[in-house]
Amino acid sequence: MKKNNRNNKEDQAEISKGSVTIIEVLDDGSTVKFEYKMINSSELRVDPTYQLPLNQKRVNMILKEFDPRLVNPIKVSLRAGYYNMVDGQHTKDALVIRNDGKDLPVLCKVYYGLTVRQEAYLFAKQNGYTRTPSFNATASALRISGAKDMTEFFNLTESAGFKLNTNSPTVVTYRINAVKKAHTYYEKLGADDYFDMLMLLNELWHGDPESLRKEIIGGFGTFYLVYSGQFSREKLIEKFASIPPMTIIRDAGIYTKGGDARYAKIILDRYNFRRAAGRLSDIPINKKLMSRN
């Protein structure tokens, strides 16, 4: 791509060339200037800081279902002389393919004065032609944007010794691929119990990828949700120190419904096994097992 030898002052000069509207764009009420203009597709790029690589399957889906009436303007941020696509990179590629692979002018909604964080926030909140971004992409972009809750979620996870794998499904020690499941229990449990649950998993299985599957996170998350403040953490570690995480998943196969409660039930049964005192009631978990989820 040819580099635009421009600076921020020149970016601002672009504003005077078209009809500009002031809109509120972020939760903090900050405003941003934008205009609609035609830009050649060769000038449009993505910022890998928050954007994901092009997904050819999504491009093919757009081409298969193409309807010019449904094509929205590509959202672009003019920053440091570059037109960064915030929403619409797959649409842009589909338009080029339909033009025999040649670049062409495309209608864009151009924002002026956005920071990288603001661009990442807009990317996370987009609702594009085919679908919204995946949860992993949204989570990563919101963290870059500085969103408080998502930043805390990432920081707590990393403080417990883990990394959230938002880029690829590669199975690696201490990497959590089940990002959405982990975030679900961050929201349900709150910061303290979520962090304690991850520390427990770390102490038990030392980052074993099988211990970071969505079933295990969901099972222990549900267990914490129901029995927080009632169980002995030391006893829980004692009971599971020699049990592989896949045993929990296998044993939960006897239940046909109940969602994460299936795995929590196995955890509860093993915790209670041969305990005369300090047993936990199975009534709350049994109620969850009777649910459809």
N, C-alpha and C positions, 0 to 999 in steps of 0.2 A: 504494500500500500504506500502511495506517495505521501510523505509527511507534509503536513501543513505547517509552514513556518510562521506561526501566529502566536500571540500571547493573550492573556486574559483581557487586556484593554481592547484588543481587536475583536475578541469574542463579544464584548459589550457593544462594540460599534455595530455589530450585526443587528442588534435590536432595533436600530433606527430604520432598517430597510423594510420592515413589514409591520403588519397590524399586530400589536402585542397586547395580551390580556394578563391581568393579575389574578392568580388563583391561589387558594390555600391548598397545600399539598401534603403537609406533614401533621402528625398529631399535636405537635407543639404550636401549631398555628402559624408557622413561618410561611411566607409567600414566595412564589417563583414566577418569573416571566416566561411566556412561551408564545410561539406563533406557528402557524401551519405554512410549510413551504415545500417545494419540490427539491430533492437532493439526489444527485446521481448515486446509484447503489455502490459504486466503487469507493465512495468516500465514507461509507458506513462501516464501523468496526464494533467489536465487543471488547469490554474490559474484563479480562479473566479474573480480576480481583473478586468479582461477585457473579459473573456470568459463567454458565457451563458451556462445554464444547457443543458444537452443532450436533443435533440428533437427526440423522438422515431419515429415520423412520417417521419422525414428526413432519419433516419436509414432504415425504411421500404421502402422508395422510392429508396434508393440505392440498397437494396436487390432485389427489384422488377425489376429494370432496370440494374442489375449488369452485367458489361462487364469488364473482367480483363484487357483488353487493354486500358480501360479508367481510371484505378485506378492510381492516381498520388502518388508520395511519400508523406508521412505525414511530414509536416513542424514542426520541433521541435527546441526548444531553450534549450540548456544545461546551466542552471543557478543554482548556489548554490547546485549542486549535483542532481538536478531534471531535467528530460526531460519534458518540458512544451510544449504541443501541441499548436501551433499557428494556424495551419490549418489542419483539417483532423480528428477531434475527432469522427465524425459520420462515416467516412470511416473505422476508426480503429474498432469501435464497430460492423460494418457490417462484417468485416473480421473475427472477433472473432465468431460471430454468425454462419458464414459459416463454421467455423472450429469446429462445434458442441459445441460452447460455451467455448472452451478452448483457453487459450492464445497461441500466436504463434509469431515467428519473423516476423516483417514487415519492409519494406524498408522505411527509413526516410531520410529527408534532414535536417541535424543537424547543427544549427547555434551556434557559440561560441561567448561569450562576449556581448550578447544583454542585455540591461536593460529592466525593465518592460515596460517603455515607448516605447522602440523600438519594443518590442513584440506586444504591443497594436497597434502600427502603422501598423505593418505587418498584424495583424489580421484584422484590418479595411480595408486593401487594398487587401485582399485575393480574389481569384476567384476559389472557390472549385469545388468539383465533381458535386454537384447538383445546387448550386446557391451561389451568394455572400451573405454576412451577411445582415440582415435586416438593414434598415436605422437607427433604434434605437440602434442596437448593434454597428453599425459603428460609430455613433455619440458619444456614450459612450466611445468606445475605442479610438477614436481620441482625446477626451478630456483628457483621461488618458495619451495619448502619448504626450500631451502638444501642439498639433496643435493650432496655434494662433487663427484662425478664429473660430474654434469650441469652444475653451476655452472662447473667448469673447461672443459667443452666449449663452453659459451656464451661464456665469457670469452676463450678462445683464438681462437674464430671472430671475435669482435669486435676483438680485438687485431690480427688479420690484415687488418682493414678491411672485414669483411662483417657482415651481420645475418642471423640465422636467422629466416625468415618462418614462424612457427608459426600465424598467424591466418588468412591467406588466400593463395590461389595467384596473387596479382597478380605479374606479371613486372616487376621493377624492378631497375635497376642496383645492384650490390653486395648484392643480396638472394638468399639461398639458399633455394629452395623445397624442394629435395631434402634435408630435414632428417634423415630417417632414414638416407639413404645417407651423408651427412656423418658422422653419429654412428657408423655402422658402421666407417668408416675411422679415426675418432678412437680407437675401441676397438682396432682391429687394429694401427694404427701406433704408438700411444702419443702423448703430448702433443707431443714435439719434432718428430717427422716429420709429424704432422698439421698443426701450425702451419706448418712449412716448405713443405708441399705447397700450403697456401692462399696463402702469400706468393708462391709461384711462379705460381699462377693469377692472382693480382693483378698481378704484374709483367708477365705475358704479355698479358692481355686486359683489365685495368683494370675489372673488375667487369661485363663484358659478360654479360648474363643467359644467353647460349648457352654461355658457359664455365662456368656454374654448374649446368648440367643434370646429372642423375644419371649419365649416361653418361660425362661428362668427369670428374666427381669419382671415379666408380668406376674409370675407366681410369687416371688418374694415381695414385689410391690403390693400385691393384694394382701399378703400375709401381714406386712407392715401396716397397711391401711386398716385392717380389721383389729390387729392385736398390739398396736403401738402402745408402749407403756405397760403391757401385761406379761410379756415374755422375758426370759432371761437370755440376754445376748450370748453369754458364755455357754449356756446349755445348747443354744442353737448351733454355735460353732462346733461344740463337742459332738453333737448328733450328726453333723454333715461333713465333718472333716475328712472322712474316709469314703464318702459317697460321691461317685461321679455325677455331674449335672445331668448327663443323658439318662441316668436311672430315674430321675424325677420325671423327665419327659416321657419315658417309656411307661412308667407306672401310671401316669395320668391318662394313658390310653384307654383305661377301663371306663372313663366317663365320656359320654357322647355330647354333652353340652355343659355350659357353665363358664366358657371362656377362660380367663386367667385364673378363675377360682379352682379349676381342675388341678392346676399345679400347686396352688396354695393349699389345697386339701391334702396333697401328698406331703407337703412340707409340714403341715399341722400334724398329720398322723405320725410322721417320724419323730417330730418333736415330743409328742405325747407318749410315744412307745416306751413301755415299762416305767412310766413315771407315776408313782402313787400320789405324790404331792406336786402342786404347781401345774397341774394339767390345764390346758386351755379348752374352753367350750367349743364344740364343733358346730353349734347351732348357727352362728353367723355365716360360716362357710357353706354349710348345707343349704342355707337359703339362697346363697349365690349360685350354687350348683343347680338349683331348680330353675334358674332364670334361663332365658334363651341365648344369652350372649356368652 
